[in-house]
Amino acid sequence: MATDLQIAVRKVSSVNPATGEVLREWECASESEVQAAVVRARAAQSAWAGIGIRKRIAVLREFQRRLLEKKTEIAEAITREAGKPVAEALTTEVLVVLDAARFLIDNAWRLLRDEPLPHGNLVTKLKSGRLVREPYGVVGIISPWNYPFSIPATETLAALVAGNAVVLKPSEFTSLVALQLQSLLHASGLPRDIFQVVVGDGATGAALIHSRGTPGLERYGIDKLVFTGSVATGKRIAAIAAERLLPVVLELGGKDPMLVLDDADVDVASSAAVWGAFVNAGQACLSVERCYVHRSLYETFLGACVEKTNKLRVGHGLNRETDVGPMIHERQLQIVEAHVEDARARGARVLAGGARLPELGENFYKVTVLADVTHQMRILREETFGPVLPVMAFDSDEEAVRLANDSEFGLAASVWTRSRGRGERLARRIQAGTVMVNDVVSCFGISEAPHGGVKSSGVGRAHGRFGLEEMVRLKYLDVDLMPGMKKVWWYGYGATFARQMEGFLDFQFARGLADRLRGALHAAGVAVRKQL
């Protein structure tokens, strides 16, 4: 009797968060398919590294040209899949990637070339040393849904120009944008196996982390992992990576504070708070999630924020008049609701918003301003990731810094003041990877600046020189300039040699000239003594 065997196939769908339209559905890449992608990447990587950095830069230059040509098409694709207004897709995604390419085109050769390393010790003066930067090999990237183009693209470009191959596992909610990135890179002359996208769910990501290299060999598949996502998932990944000492970069989110000092420009600072809290519907790791305002400005600042918030137009991102789009999905919306309701129950004032917008669609939430929040509320303790601006008063700079640092997160922060010196002094005391004085969020778009955090916000850096350094192994290469000469520190020890070494140390490091000269006399003959 025949038996039908049904094998469950995992699937993921790309859904427009504004309309609920299913844009495309895929079967999740299986463990064997992920493994095959990593094996192909490893086989192709050495040739890619071997063509030299100038040819790799040429591919980035062509990618930049093609992206500029397709800027609106890419921005609209981002909007359909992630919900943000087209204008935001252009400025916070496409612009960021174009400029990241510009930085690498202009600087990668200088930053990656061999670096001479002078020797200060007299013993090593007859050596020539240099630092050599070599690609890891295969870099795995697991990217999030909130910035589905700019985050994976900036990380990928840095990895590629350094000579690595990349296997990207995008968020299951935004796979289409990742596939467009793949198409652009391949059309720009990048070999197909040097950048591959594996579409799938969490199990697909796990397969990438656990991947091994060529079957039958002990070598693991990926040589480094770059992950952007939640703290909980990041900690699990760190534990898995630790088992085989897999290098990782982890960007795990934030709860960024904004400090508005008593001499701040209220009009400018309130505009920044509104944009910083609501850009991408608040779904940004750099969002203003905690706003602390000096008590002398508190009510005036709140009034300005409420007035500006009420003028924002919430709607579908493809409508060019929209300011704030939908949230990505129901689960994220429920987190926002829970945080707002907890704050309301504990005494916070809801000055704007605080409810869903079902008339627009299932994933829309009103832009919300909360006053009189405290650190006993979830809204100031946990990452909200939604369109909420919680505001709390403070009485002194000391208190503001204490409140800013009273968080498990430390990604970024901002200080608002008319005094540059005062702003910089406070910025140095805030525990964060980036602190901006009189601006918010835009640090992510400064291609020269490193992006990353401290505490639970993660480890490692992306962007700029330090992001590029994350994509290479550092090797010290030393060449002896007198290969026919035995080294003085080799065997041939004895009492005389010990006295000579004492004298040599005095000759190099003694403070007084007489002691140095005496040491030189005692060291005499060390280079001609009998050795093995």
C-alpha positions as CSV (number, residue, x, y, z in Angstrom):
1,M,0.0,0.0,0.0
2,A,1.5,3.3,-1.1
3,T,2.1,6.0,1.5
4,D,2.3,9.7,0.7
5,L,5.1,11.4,2.6
6,Q,4.5,15.1,3.1
7,I,7.5,17.2,4.0
8,A,6.8,20.5,5.5
9,V,8.4,23.3,3.6
10,R,9.2,26.5,5.5
11,K,8.2,29.6,3.7
12,V,8.6,33.4,4.1
13,S,6.7,36.2,2.5
14,S,7.4,39.8,1.7
15,V,4.3,41.8,2.6
16,N,3.6,45.5,2.1
17,P,3.1,46.7,5.7
18,A,0.9,49.6,4.5
19,T,-1.6,47.5,2.5
20,G,-1.1,43.9,3.5
21,E,-0.4,42.9,-0.1
22,V,1.9,39.8,-0.4
23,L,4.6,40.9,-2.7
24,R,6.4,37.6,-3.1
25,E,6.8,34.3,-1.3
26,W,9.8,32.0,-1.1
27,E,10.7,28.7,0.3
28,C,13.3,29.1,3.0
29,A,16.9,28.2,2.0
30,S,17.6,24.8,3.7
31,E,20.7,24.0,5.7
32,S,22.2,22.2,2.7
33,E,21.5,25.2,0.4
34,V,23.1,27.6,2.8
35,Q,26.1,25.2,3.1
36,A,26.4,25.1,-0.7
37,A,26.3,28.9,-0.9
38,V,29.2,29.1,1.6
39,V,31.2,26.5,-0.3
40,R,30.8,28.4,-3.5
41,A,31.8,31.6,-1.8
42,R,34.9,30.1,-0.4
43,A,35.9,28.6,-3.8
44,A,35.5,32.0,-5.5
45,Q,37.0,34.2,-2.8
46,S,40.7,33.7,-3.5
47,A,40.4,34.8,-7.1
48,W,38.4,37.9,-6.0
49,A,41.1,38.8,-3.5
50,G,43.7,38.2,-6.1
51,I,42.5,40.7,-8.7
52,G,43.8,43.5,-6.4
53,I,42.1,46.4,-4.7
54,R,42.0,48.8,-7.6
55,K,39.9,46.4,-9.7
56,R,37.6,45.8,-6.7
57,I,37.2,49.6,-6.3
58,A,36.2,49.7,-10.0
59,V,33.3,47.4,-9.3
60,L,32.2,49.6,-6.4
61,R,32.4,52.7,-8.7
62,E,30.2,50.9,-11.3
63,F,27.8,49.9,-8.5
64,Q,27.6,53.5,-7.3
65,R,26.8,54.6,-10.9
66,R,24.0,52.1,-11.4
67,L,22.5,52.8,-7.9
68,L,22.3,56.5,-8.7
69,E,20.6,55.7,-12.0
70,K,18.0,53.5,-10.2
71,K,17.7,55.6,-7.0
72,T,13.9,56.2,-7.3
73,E,13.2,52.6,-8.3
74,I,15.2,51.3,-5.3
75,A,13.6,53.8,-2.9
76,E,10.1,52.8,-4.0
77,A,11.0,49.1,-3.6
78,I,12.2,49.9,0.0
79,T,9.0,51.7,0.7
80,R,6.8,48.9,-0.6
81,E,8.5,46.3,1.6
82,A,9.5,48.4,4.7
83,G,6.8,51.1,4.7
84,K,8.9,54.2,5.1
85,P,8.1,57.3,3.0
86,V,10.0,57.4,-0.3
87,A,11.8,60.6,0.8
88,E,13.2,58.7,3.8
89,A,14.1,55.8,1.6
90,L,16.1,58.2,-0.5
91,T,17.8,60.0,2.3
92,T,18.4,57.3,5.0
93,E,19.0,54.4,2.6
94,V,20.0,55.2,-0.9
95,L,22.0,58.3,0.0
96,V,23.8,56.5,2.8
97,V,24.9,53.7,0.4
98,L,26.0,56.0,-2.3
99,D,28.1,57.9,0.2
100,A,29.5,54.7,1.7
101,A,30.6,53.7,-1.8
102,R,32.2,57.1,-2.2
103,F,34.2,56.7,1.0
104,L,35.5,53.3,0.0
105,I,36.3,54.4,-3.5
106,D,38.3,57.3,-2.2
107,N,39.9,55.7,0.8
108,A,40.1,51.9,0.6
109,W,43.4,51.7,-1.2
110,R,45.0,54.0,1.3
111,L,43.5,52.2,4.3
112,L,44.1,48.7,3.2
113,R,47.6,48.9,1.7
114,D,50.7,47.7,3.6
115,E,51.7,50.0,6.4
116,P,55.4,50.4,7.4
117,L,56.0,49.9,11.1
118,P,59.2,51.6,12.3
119,H,61.2,50.0,15.1
120,G,62.3,52.1,18.0
121,N,64.3,49.4,19.9
122,L,68.0,49.5,18.9
123,V,68.1,45.7,18.9
124,T,65.5,45.6,16.1
125,K,66.8,48.5,13.9
126,L,68.2,45.9,11.4
127,K,64.6,44.8,10.7
128,S,61.9,46.0,8.3
129,G,58.4,45.6,9.5
130,R,55.0,46.3,8.1
131,L,51.3,45.6,8.8
132,V,49.5,43.6,6.2
133,R,45.7,43.6,6.0
134,E,44.2,40.4,4.6
135,P,40.6,39.5,4.0
136,Y,38.9,37.0,6.3
137,G,37.6,34.9,3.5
138,V,33.9,34.5,3.7
139,V,31.9,37.0,5.7
140,G,28.3,36.1,6.8
141,I,25.9,39.0,7.2
142,I,22.5,38.8,8.9
143,S,20.6,42.1,8.4
144,P,17.4,43.5,9.9
145,W,14.2,44.8,8.3
146,N,14.2,48.4,9.5
147,Y,16.9,49.6,7.1
148,P,16.9,46.7,4.6
149,F,19.1,48.4,2.0
150,S,21.5,50.7,3.8
151,I,22.6,48.3,6.6
152,P,23.4,45.2,4.5
153,A,24.8,47.3,1.6
154,T,27.3,49.4,3.7
155,E,28.5,46.3,5.4
156,T,28.7,44.3,2.2
157,L,30.6,47.0,0.3
158,A,33.3,47.2,3.0
159,A,33.7,43.4,3.1
160,L,33.9,43.2,-0.7
161,V,36.4,45.9,-1.3
162,A,38.6,44.2,1.4
163,G,38.6,41.1,-0.7
164,N,36.1,38.9,1.0
165,A,33.1,37.0,-0.3
166,V,29.8,37.6,1.3
167,V,26.8,35.5,2.1
168,L,23.8,37.7,3.2
169,K,20.8,36.4,5.1
170,P,18.3,39.3,5.1
171,S,15.3,39.7,7.4
172,E,12.5,37.5,6.3
173,F,10.3,40.6,6.1
174,T,12.5,42.4,3.5
175,S,14.1,39.8,1.2
176,L,13.1,41.6,-2.0
177,V,15.3,44.6,-1.2
178,A,18.3,42.3,-0.5
179,L,17.8,40.6,-3.8
180,Q,17.8,44.0,-5.6
181,L,21.1,44.7,-3.9
182,Q,22.4,41.4,-5.3
183,S,21.2,42.2,-8.8
184,L,22.9,45.6,-8.7
185,L,26.2,44.2,-7.5
186,H,26.2,41.4,-10.1
187,A,25.3,43.8,-12.9
188,S,28.2,46.0,-11.8
189,G,30.7,43.2,-12.5
190,L,30.9,41.4,-9.2
191,P,31.3,37.6,-9.7
192,R,28.0,35.8,-8.7
193,D,29.5,33.6,-6.1
194,I,31.2,36.5,-4.3
195,F,27.9,37.9,-3.1
196,Q,25.0,35.6,-2.5
197,V,21.7,36.1,-0.7
198,V,20.1,33.2,1.1
199,V,16.4,33.9,1.8
200,G,14.7,32.4,4.8
201,D,13.7,32.5,8.5
202,G,15.7,32.2,11.7
203,A,16.6,28.6,10.9
204,T,18.3,29.8,7.7
205,G,20.3,32.4,9.7
206,A,21.3,29.6,12.2
207,A,22.5,27.5,9.2
208,L,24.7,30.3,8.1
209,I,26.2,30.7,11.6
210,H,26.8,26.9,11.8
211,S,28.0,26.5,8.2
212,R,31.1,24.5,7.5
213,G,33.5,24.7,4.6
214,T,34.3,22.1,2.0
215,P,32.8,18.7,3.1
216,G,35.5,16.5,4.6
217,L,37.6,19.3,5.9
218,E,37.6,20.7,9.4
219,R,37.6,24.3,8.2
220,Y,34.4,26.1,9.0
221,G,32.4,27.9,6.4
222,I,32.1,31.6,7.3
223,D,35.2,33.3,8.8
224,K,33.4,36.2,10.3
225,L,29.8,37.2,11.1
226,V,28.2,40.6,11.1
227,F,24.8,40.7,12.8
228,T,22.3,43.5,13.4
229,G,19.2,42.7,15.5
230,S,17.9,42.2,19.0
231,V,20.0,41.9,22.2
232,A,18.5,38.5,22.9
233,T,19.4,37.0,19.5
234,G,22.8,38.7,19.6
235,K,23.7,37.1,22.9
236,R,22.7,33.7,21.5
237,I,24.9,34.3,18.5
238,A,27.8,35.4,20.6
239,A,27.6,32.2,22.7
240,I,27.5,30.1,19.5
241,A,30.4,32.0,18.0
242,A,32.4,31.6,21.2
243,E,32.4,27.8,20.8
244,R,34.8,28.2,17.8
245,L,36.1,31.7,18.4
246,L,34.3,33.0,15.3
247,P,34.9,36.8,15.1
248,V,31.6,38.8,15.2
249,V,30.3,42.3,14.9
250,L,27.1,42.8,16.8
251,E,24.9,45.8,16.5
252,L,22.1,45.2,19.0
253,G,19.9,48.2,19.2
254,G,19.6,51.2,21.5
255,K,17.6,53.4,23.8
256,D,19.1,56.6,22.7
257,P,18.8,59.6,25.1
258,M,18.4,63.2,24.0
259,L,19.5,65.9,26.6
260,V,18.0,69.3,26.1
261,L,20.0,71.7,28.3
262,D,18.7,75.0,29.8
263,D,20.4,77.1,27.1
264,A,19.1,75.0,24.1
265,D,17.3,76.5,21.1
266,V,13.8,75.1,21.8
267,D,12.5,75.5,18.3
268,V,15.5,73.6,16.8
269,A,15.7,71.0,19.5
270,S,11.9,70.2,19.4
271,S,12.1,69.7,15.6
272,A,15.0,67.4,16.1
273,A,13.1,65.4,18.8
274,V,10.1,65.0,16.6
275,W,12.1,63.8,13.6
276,G,14.5,61.7,15.7
277,A,11.6,59.9,17.4
278,F,9.3,59.4,14.4
279,V,11.7,58.9,11.4
280,N,10.9,55.4,10.0
281,A,8.0,55.3,12.4
282,G,10.5,55.2,15.3
283,Q,11.8,51.9,14.0
284,A,15.5,52.8,14.1
285,C,18.2,51.7,16.5
286,L,19.3,55.4,16.7
287,S,15.8,56.8,17.4
288,V,15.3,59.3,20.2
289,E,13.7,56.9,22.7
290,R,14.4,59.0,25.8
291,C,14.2,62.7,25.8
292,Y,15.4,64.6,28.9
293,V,14.6,68.4,29.1
294,H,15.7,70.9,31.6
295,R,12.8,71.9,33.8
296,S,13.0,75.6,32.9
297,L,12.2,74.6,29.3
298,Y,10.1,71.6,29.9
299,E,6.5,72.9,29.2
300,T,7.6,75.1,26.4
301,F,9.5,72.2,24.8
302,L,6.5,69.9,25.2
303,G,4.2,72.4,23.6
304,A,6.5,72.8,20.6
305,C,6.7,69.0,20.2
306,V,3.0,68.5,20.4
307,E,2.3,71.3,17.9
308,K,4.8,69.8,15.4
309,T,3.7,66.3,16.0
310,N,0.1,67.2,15.2
311,K,1.1,68.5,11.8
312,L,2.7,65.2,10.7
313,R,0.9,63.2,8.0
314,V,0.7,59.5,8.7
315,G,0.0,57.3,5.7
316,H,1.2,55.1,2.9
317,G,4.9,55.7,2.1
318,L,4.3,55.8,-1.6
319,N,2.2,58.9,-1.2
320,R,4.7,61.6,-1.6
321,E,2.9,63.8,1.0
322,T,3.3,61.2,3.8
323,D,5.7,62.0,6.7
324,V,5.3,58.8,8.8
325,G,4.6,55.4,7.4
326,P,3.3,52.2,9.0
327,M,5.0,49.9,11.4
328,I,6.4,46.7,10.0
329,H,4.0,44.2,11.5
330,E,1.5,43.5,14.3
331,R,4.0,42.1,16.8
332,Q,6.0,45.3,16.8
333,L,2.8,47.4,17.1
334,Q,1.8,45.4,20.1
335,I,5.1,46.2,21.9
336,V,4.5,49.9,21.3
337,E,1.0,49.7,22.6
338,A,2.1,47.8,25.7
339,H,4.8,50.4,26.5
340,V,2.4,53.3,26.0
341,E,-0.3,51.7,28.2
342,D,2.2,50.9,30.9
343,A,3.3,54.5,30.9
344,R,-0.2,55.8,31.0
345,A,-1.1,53.5,33.9
346,R,1.9,54.7,35.8
347,G,0.9,58.4,35.5
348,A,2.4,59.6,32.2
349,R,0.4,62.2,30.3
350,V,-0.5,61.4,26.7
351,L,-0.2,64.7,24.9
352,A,-0.6,63.4,21.4
353,G,-1.4,60.1,19.8
354,G,-1.4,57.0,21.9
355,A,-3.7,54.8,19.7
356,R,-3.9,52.9,16.5
357,L,-5.1,54.2,13.2
358,P,-7.2,51.4,11.9
359,E,-8.8,53.5,9.2
360,L,-5.4,53.6,7.5
361,G,-4.5,49.9,7.9
362,E,-3.6,47.2,10.4
363,N,0.0,48.5,11.0
364,F,-0.6,52.2,11.6
365,Y,-0.1,53.9,14.9
366,K,-0.5,57.5,15.8
367,V,2.7,59.5,16.4
368,T,2.7,59.8,20.2
369,V,4.2,62.3,22.7
370,L,4.3,61.3,26.4
371,A,5.1,63.7,29.3
372,D,6.1,63.0,32.9
373,V,7.6,59.6,32.2
374,T,9.9,58.0,34.7
375,H,12.5,55.3,34.8
376,Q,10.0,53.0,36.5
377,M,8.2,52.8,33.2
378,R,8.9,50.3,30.4
379,I,9.0,53.2,27.9
380,L,12.3,54.4,29.4
381,R,13.8,51.0,30.1
382,E,13.1,48.8,27.1
383,E,13.6,49.3,23.4
384,T,10.2,50.5,22.1
385,F,11.0,50.7,18.4
386,G,7.9,52.7,17.5
387,P,6.6,56.3,16.9
388,V,6.7,57.4,20.6
389,L,8.5,60.5,22.1
390,P,8.7,60.1,25.9
391,V,9.8,63.3,27.7
392,M,11.1,63.7,31.2
393,A,12.3,66.8,33.1
394,F,15.7,67.2,34.8
395,D,17.2,69.9,37.1
396,S,20.9,69.8,36.5
397,D,23.6,68.7,34.1
398,E,24.7,66.1,36.6
399,E,21.2,64.6,36.8
400,A,20.9,64.6,33.0
401,V,24.1,62.6,32.6
402,R,23.1,60.2,35.3
403,L,19.7,59.6,33.6
404,A,21.3,59.2,30.2
405,N,23.7,56.5,31.5
406,D,21.0,54.7,33.5
407,S,20.3,52.2,30.7
408,E,21.6,48.8,29.6
409,F,22.0,50.3,26.1
410,G,24.8,52.6,24.8
411,L,24.5,53.1,21.1
412,A,24.2,56.8,20.6
413,A,23.0,60.0,22.4
414,S,22.7,63.7,21.7
415,V,23.2,66.9,23.7
416,W,21.5,70.2,22.9
417,T,23.0,73.5,23.9
418,R,24.1,76.8,22.5
419,S,27.6,76.2,24.1
420,R,29.8,74.0,22.1
421,G,32.3,73.5,25.0
422,R,29.5,72.6,27.4
423,G,28.1,70.1,24.9
424,E,31.4,68.4,24.3
425,R,32.1,68.2,28.0
426,L,28.8,66.4,28.7
427,A,29.2,64.3,25.6
428,R,32.4,62.8,26.9
429,R,30.6,61.7,30.1
430,I,27.8,59.8,28.3
431,Q,28.3,56.1,27.8
432,A,27.6,55.6,24.1
433,G,29.3,54.7,20.9
434,T,28.4,58.0,19.4
435,V,27.3,61.3,21.0
436,M,26.1,64.2,18.8
437,V,26.0,67.8,19.9
438,N,22.9,69.5,18.3
439,D,21.9,66.7,15.9
440,V,20.4,63.3,16.1
441,V,20.5,60.1,14.1
442,S,22.5,61.5,11.1
443,C,25.7,60.0,12.5
444,F,24.7,56.8,10.6
445,G,25.0,58.7,7.4
446,I,28.5,60.0,8.1
447,S,30.5,57.5,6.1
448,E,33.8,58.4,7.8
449,A,32.4,57.9,11.3
450,P,32.3,54.5,13.0
451,H,28.9,53.1,14.0
452,G,28.5,50.9,17.0
453,G,27.8,50.9,20.7
454,V,28.8,49.9,24.2
455,K,27.1,47.8,26.9
456,S,24.1,45.8,25.5
457,S,24.2,47.8,22.2
458,G,26.9,45.4,20.9
459,V,30.5,45.0,20.0
460,G,32.5,46.0,17.0
461,R,32.0,48.8,14.5
462,A,30.6,49.4,11.0
463,H,31.4,52.3,8.6
464,G,34.5,54.3,8.0
465,R,38.0,53.2,8.7
466,F,37.1,51.1,11.7
467,G,34.3,49.4,9.8
468,L,36.8,48.5,7.1
469,E,39.2,47.2,9.7
470,E,36.5,44.8,10.9
471,M,36.7,43.1,7.5
472,V,40.4,42.2,7.5
473,R,42.8,40.2,9.5
474,L,45.9,42.1,10.7
475,K,49.2,40.4,10.0
476,Y,52.6,41.7,11.1
477,L,55.3,40.9,8.4
478,D,58.9,41.2,9.5
479,V,62.0,41.0,7.3
480,D,65.5,40.8,8.7
481,L,67.9,43.1,6.8
482,M,71.0,41.2,7.8
483,P,70.0,37.5,7.2
484,G,73.6,36.3,7.5
485,M,74.1,37.6,11.0
486,K,73.3,35.7,14.1
487,K,71.1,37.6,16.5
488,V,72.6,38.8,19.8
489,W,69.8,37.3,21.9
490,W,70.3,33.8,20.6
491,Y,72.1,31.1,22.6
492,G,75.5,31.7,23.8
493,Y,74.5,32.8,27.3
494,G,76.8,33.1,30.3
495,A,77.9,35.6,33.0
496,T,79.6,37.9,30.5
497,F,76.5,38.0,28.3
498,A,74.3,38.8,31.3
499,R,76.6,41.8,32.2
500,Q,76.6,42.9,28.6
501,M,72.8,42.9,28.6
502,E,72.6,44.8,31.8
503,G,74.9,47.4,30.2
504,F,72.8,47.5,27.0
505,L,69.6,48.1,29.0
506,D,71.3,51.0,30.8
507,F,72.6,52.3,27.4
508,Q,69.0,52.4,26.0
509,F,66.9,53.4,29.0
510,A,69.0,55.0,31.8
511,R,68.0,58.6,32.5
512,G,71.4,60.2,32.9
513,L,74.0,60.6,30.1
514,A,76.8,59.2,32.3
515,D,74.8,56.1,33.1
516,R,74.1,55.6,29.4
517,L,77.7,55.9,28.4
518,R,78.7,53.5,31.2
519,G,76.1,51.0,29.9
520,A,77.5,51.3,26.4
521,L,81.0,50.4,27.7
522,H,79.6,47.3,29.5
523,A,77.7,46.2,26.4
524,A,80.7,46.4,24.2
525,G,81.5,43.1,22.4
526,V,78.1,41.6,22.7
527,A,77.7,41.3,18.9
528,V,81.0,39.4,18.5
529,R,80.7,37.0,21.3
530,K,80.8,33.2,20.5
531,Q,77.4,31.8,19.8
532,L,75.9,28.5,18.8
